[in-house]
Amino acid sequence: MSRQGAEPKPPWSAVPREIKEQVATVLGAPVARADRVYGGYAPSATFRLKLANGKRAFFKASYPAPKGSGVRWVVDVEDRNYRRLSRLITPWAPRFFGSFNRIGWHVLLLEDLGPRTMPPWTSAKARRATRSYAQFHKSTRGKTLPRGLSRTQHYEFAGFWRELSNSGELGRVAALARGREDQAREWIDVVLPVMRQLDDGLAKTKPPFSLLHLDTRSDNTRLHGDLLRIFDWPFASVGPAEFDVTAYAQGVRADDGPEPERVLAWYEDVLPLRADAIDASLAAISGFFADRSWKPEVPGLPRVRSFQRQQLKCCLAWAARRFDLPEPRWLRAVAD
């Protein structure tokens, strides 16, 4: 990933000595080299570590955020999930080596999964990754899952089309298409009843459910042969696999990968999908990005809005094809 516009991640020299000493204690050897890792959309401290004994590990930590930052740390939740979900997320998740919380730093020590493998996406990579993702969902489908996991977290993506309409803020979405605002607003007014009706169906989706990752983007994954390795687990919950794969499929396309329809076809080589659950998920996710993409930048997260606009464009183009809606030509005027 280009470092231009990236989050201000701290260098290894900024990590307190007490933290470095505890890392050596947990891992059994001092750190010989720490390479700062860019990627993701938060300024967490992330490093690929090479230890004095030749072994490797990955360091991820939250730390006292600068004043005025819009960052909300969830490393504590991720720590808990690595511990309680180990048997369910293996072999897709990295191995968990340990964690600790000291002087305002919450550190996770994980298996180093290596440098990024996508983007760029190819059809071969997307096919292997998607089938592995389906195997992940299939492994827990219909099974009894830990009580402490939310069964409604995916609902948080629903209802945005209704809210935008009721608040009169659909014009802000249309205003993203500079020079084509009228065309955008006309399109939105035509498709709004369809989107609202489908969006309402998300909360009505019935079991069987699976363990969901809820944030499976390119920057949170590595592809090792035929196995999709997935990290960043703070949002793990229980729900319809269709929601997870819909979010994943549009993200693949947003990173210049294959079209979502192809991604779903590869997924169904392993696990069948329910069309109504895909419809509800796509409408809801589209509404979420419609709500977020025009809002001000978040302090400390300089690339989030840009990527959300890319995702909005992918979602609406896909929705138009899937729901037989007019082509949203105005999206070409929406800047990333």
C-alpha positions in Angstrom: 0.0 0.0 0.0 1.2 3.5 -0.8 2.1 5.5 2.4 0.7 8.6 0.8 -2.3 9.7 2.9 -1.8 6.8 5.2 -2.7 6.9 8.9 0.1 8.3 11.2 1.3 5.0 12.6 4.0 5.3 15.3 7.5 4.0 14.5 9.2 1.3 16.6 11.3 4.0 18.3 8.1 5.4 19.8 7.2 2.2 21.5 8.1 2.4 25.2 11.0 0.3 26.4 8.7 -1.4 29.0 6.5 -2.6 26.1 9.4 -3.9 24.1 10.7 -5.8 27.2 7.3 -7.4 27.8 7.1 -8.4 24.1 10.4 -10.2 24.5 9.1 -11.9 27.6 5.9 -13.2 25.9 7.7 -14.3 22.7 10.7 -15.7 24.4 13.3 -13.6 22.6 14.1 -9.9 22.1 13.1 -8.1 18.9 16.0 -7.9 16.4 14.0 -6.0 13.8 10.6 -4.3 13.6 9.2 -3.3 10.2 6.3 -0.9 10.4 3.2 -2.1 8.5 0.9 0.2 6.7 -2.6 -0.8 5.7 -6.1 -0.8 7.2 -7.8 2.4 8.1 -6.8 3.0 11.7 -3.5 4.3 13.2 -2.8 1.3 15.4 0.8 0.4 16.0 1.5 -2.5 13.6 4.9 -4.2 13.0 6.3 -7.4 11.5 8.8 -8.6 14.0 11.9 -10.6 13.5 13.2 -12.0 16.8 16.8 -12.6 17.9 16.2 -16.4 17.7 15.1 -16.1 14.0 11.4 -16.5 14.6 8.7 -14.0 13.5 5.6 -12.5 15.0 3.1 -9.7 14.3 2.7 -6.8 16.8 -0.6 -4.9 16.9 -1.4 -2.4 19.6 -3.6 0.5 20.7 -2.0 3.3 22.6 -3.0 6.7 24.1 -4.6 8.4 21.1 -3.7 12.1 20.3 -6.1 14.7 21.6 -8.9 15.3 19.1 -8.5 12.0 17.4 -11.6 10.3 16.1 -10.1 6.9 16.6 -12.1 4.4 18.7 -9.9 1.5 19.8 -11.4 -2.0 19.8 -8.2 -4.0 20.5 -9.6 -5.2 23.8 -12.6 -6.8 22.1 -10.3 -8.4 19.5 -8.1 -9.8 22.2 -11.1 -11.4 23.8 -12.3 -12.8 20.5 -8.9 -14.4 19.7 -9.0 -16.1 23.1 -12.6 -17.4 23.1 -13.0 -18.2 19.4 -9.7 -20.0 18.8 -11.3 -23.4 18.0 -13.8 -21.7 15.6 -11.5 -19.4 13.7 -8.6 -21.8 13.2 -7.1 -22.2 10.5 -8.3 -19.0 9.0 -7.1 -16.7 11.7 -3.5 -16.2 12.7 -2.2 -18.1 15.7 -2.5 -16.1 18.9 0.8 -15.9 20.9 -0.4 -13.7 23.7 -1.4 -10.2 24.8 -0.8 -7.7 27.6 -2.0 -4.3 28.7 0.5 -1.8 30.2 0.9 2.0 30.5 -2.0 2.6 28.2 -0.8 0.2 25.5 -2.9 -2.9 24.7 -0.7 -5.3 22.7 -1.6 -8.4 20.6 1.1 -10.8 19.5 0.1 -12.9 16.6 1.4 -15.1 13.8 3.1 -13.1 11.1 1.0 -13.8 7.9 3.5 -12.1 5.7 3.2 -9.2 3.2 -0.1 -8.5 1.5 -1.2 -10.8 -1.3 -4.1 -8.7 -2.7 -4.7 -6.3 -4.2 -4.0 -6.9 -7.0 -6.8 -9.4 -7.3 -6.8 -11.9 -10.1 -9.6 -14.3 -11.0 -7.5 -17.2 -9.7 -6.8 -15.4 -6.3 -10.5 -14.4 -5.9 -11.7 -17.9 -6.7 -9.4 -19.5 -4.1 -10.0 -16.9 -1.5 -13.8 -17.0 -1.9 -14.1 -20.7 -1.7 -12.0 -20.7 1.5 -14.2 -17.9 2.9 -17.2 -20.2 2.2 -15.5 -23.0 4.0 -15.1 -20.7 7.0 -18.8 -20.0 7.1 -19.7 -23.6 6.4 -17.7 -24.8 9.4 -20.0 -23.1 11.9 -23.3 -22.9 9.9 -26.2 -23.9 12.2 -23.9 -24.8 15.1 -24.2 -23.6 18.7 -22.0 -20.6 19.0 -20.8 -18.7 22.2 -23.6 -16.9 24.0 -21.5 -13.7 24.4 -21.5 -13.1 20.6 -24.0 -10.6 19.3 -26.8 -12.0 17.1 -27.9 -8.6 15.9 -24.7 -6.7 15.1 -25.3 -6.8 11.3 -28.6 -4.9 12.0 -26.4 -1.9 12.5 -26.1 -1.6 8.8 -29.8 -1.5 8.2 -32.2 1.4 8.0 -30.0 4.1 6.5 -32.1 4.6 3.3 -35.1 5.3 5.6 -33.1 7.6 7.8 -31.6 9.5 4.8 -35.1 10.0 3.4 -36.7 11.1 6.7 -33.8 13.5 7.5 -33.8 15.1 4.1 -30.2 14.3 3.5 -30.5 12.3 0.3 -29.5 15.5 -1.4 -26.1 15.2 0.2 -25.7 11.8 -1.4 -26.6 13.3 -4.8 -24.2 16.2 -4.3 -21.3 13.7 -4.5 -22.0 13.6 -8.2 -20.6 17.1 -9.0 -22.1 18.4 -12.2 -24.7 15.6 -12.2 -26.5 16.3 -9.0 -30.0 16.4 -10.6 -29.4 13.2 -12.4 -28.3 11.5 -9.2 -31.2 12.8 -7.2 -33.7 11.6 -9.9 -32.1 8.1 -9.8 -32.2 7.9 -6.0 -35.8 9.0 -5.9 -36.7 6.2 -8.4 -34.8 3.4 -6.5 -35.5 4.5 -3.0 -38.8 2.5 -2.5 -37.0 -0.7 -3.7 -34.0 -0.1 -1.4 -36.1 0.6 1.6 -38.3 -2.4 1.2 -35.3 -4.8 0.7 -33.3 -3.1 3.5 -36.2 -3.9 5.9 -35.7 -7.6 5.2 -32.3 -7.8 6.8 -33.6 -8.1 10.4 -36.1 -10.7 9.1 -33.4 -13.1 7.8 -33.8 -16.4 9.7 -31.3 -19.1 10.6 -29.3 -21.1 9.9 -26.6 -18.6 10.9 -22.8 -18.8 11.0 -19.9 -17.1 12.7 -19.3 -13.8 10.9 -16.1 -11.8 10.7 -18.0 -8.6 9.6 -14.9 -6.8 8.2 -13.4 -9.1 5.5 -11.5 -6.6 3.3 -8.3 -7.1 1.3 -6.3 -5.3 4.0 -7.5 -7.8 6.6 -6.6 -10.9 4.7 -3.8 -12.9 3.2 -4.0 -15.8 0.7 -1.8 -18.8 1.5 -2.3 -21.3 -1.3 -6.0 -22.2 -1.1 -6.5 -20.9 2.4 -7.8 -17.4 3.1 -6.1 -16.1 6.3 -8.3 -13.5 8.1 -7.2 -11.1 10.8 -8.7 -8.2 12.7 -11.5 -9.9 14.6 -13.2 -7.3 16.9 -16.5 -7.4 15.1 -17.0 -11.2 15.2 -20.7 -12.1 15.7 -23.4 -14.5 14.6 -25.7 -13.9 11.7 -26.4 -14.8 8.0 -23.4 -15.8 6.0 -25.0 -13.9 3.1 -24.3 -10.6 4.9 -20.6 -11.3 5.3 -20.1 -12.5 1.7 -22.1 -9.6 0.3 -19.8 -7.1 2.1 -16.8 -9.1 1.0 -17.8 -9.3 -2.6 -18.4 -5.6 -3.0 -15.0 -4.9 -1.3 -13.2 -7.2 -3.8 -14.7 -5.2 -6.6 -13.8 -1.9 -4.9 -10.2 -3.1 -5.0 -10.4 -3.6 -8.7 -11.2 -7.3 -8.4 -13.8 -9.4 -10.2 -17.5 -8.4 -10.3 -19.5 -9.4 -7.2 -21.7 -11.8 -9.3 -18.6 -13.9 -10.1 -17.5 -13.9 -6.4 -20.9 -15.2 -5.3 -20.8 -17.9 -7.9 -17.4 -19.1 -6.6 -18.8 -19.0 -3.0 -21.7 -21.2 -4.0 -19.3 -23.9 -5.2 -19.0 -24.6 -1.5 -22.1 -23.2 0.3 -25.5 -22.3 -1.2 -26.8 -18.7 -0.7 -30.3 -17.5 -0.1 -31.2 -14.8 -2.7 -33.5 -12.9 -0.4 -30.7 -12.6 2.2 -28.3 -11.3 -0.4 -30.9 -8.8 -1.6 -31.5 -7.5 1.9 -27.7 -7.4 2.7 -26.9 -5.5 -0.5 -29.6 -2.9 0.0 -28.5 -2.4 3.6 -24.8 -2.1 2.9 -25.5 0.3 0.0 -27.5 2.5 2.4 -24.7 2.4 5.0 -22.2 3.7 2.5 -24.7 6.2 1.1 -24.9 7.6 4.7 -21.2 7.6 5.3 -19.6 8.6 2.1 -20.5 12.3 2.1 -19.7 13.0 5.7 -16.6 15.0 6.9 -13.3 13.2 7.2 -12.6 11.5 10.5 -9.6 12.9 12.4 -6.9 10.4 12.4 -8.5 8.3 9.6 -7.7 10.1 6.4 -8.6 7.4 3.9 -11.9 6.1 5.3 -14.3 8.4 3.4 -12.5 7.9 0.1 -12.8 4.1 0.3 -16.4 4.4 1.4 -17.2 6.3 -1.7 -15.5 3.6 -3.8 -17.6 1.0 -2.0 -20.8 3.1 -2.5 -20.2 3.1 -6.3 -19.6 -0.6 -6.4 -22.7 -1.4 -4.3 -25.0 0.8 -6.3 -23.8 -0.4 -9.6 -24.3 -4.0 -8.4 -27.7 -3.2 -6.9 -28.8 -1.7 -10.2 -27.9 -4.9 -12.0 -29.3 -7.3 -9.4 -32.6 -5.4 -8.8 -33.2 -4.5 -12.5 -32.9 -0.8 -11.7 -31.8 2.0 -14.1 -28.1 2.2 -14.7 -26.6 4.8 -12.2 -24.5 6.7 -14.8 -24.1 9.6 -12.4 -21.7 7.4 -10.3 -19.0 8.3 -12.8 -19.0 11.8 -11.5 -18.4 10.7 -7.9 -14.8 11.3 -7.0 -12.9 8.8 -4.9 
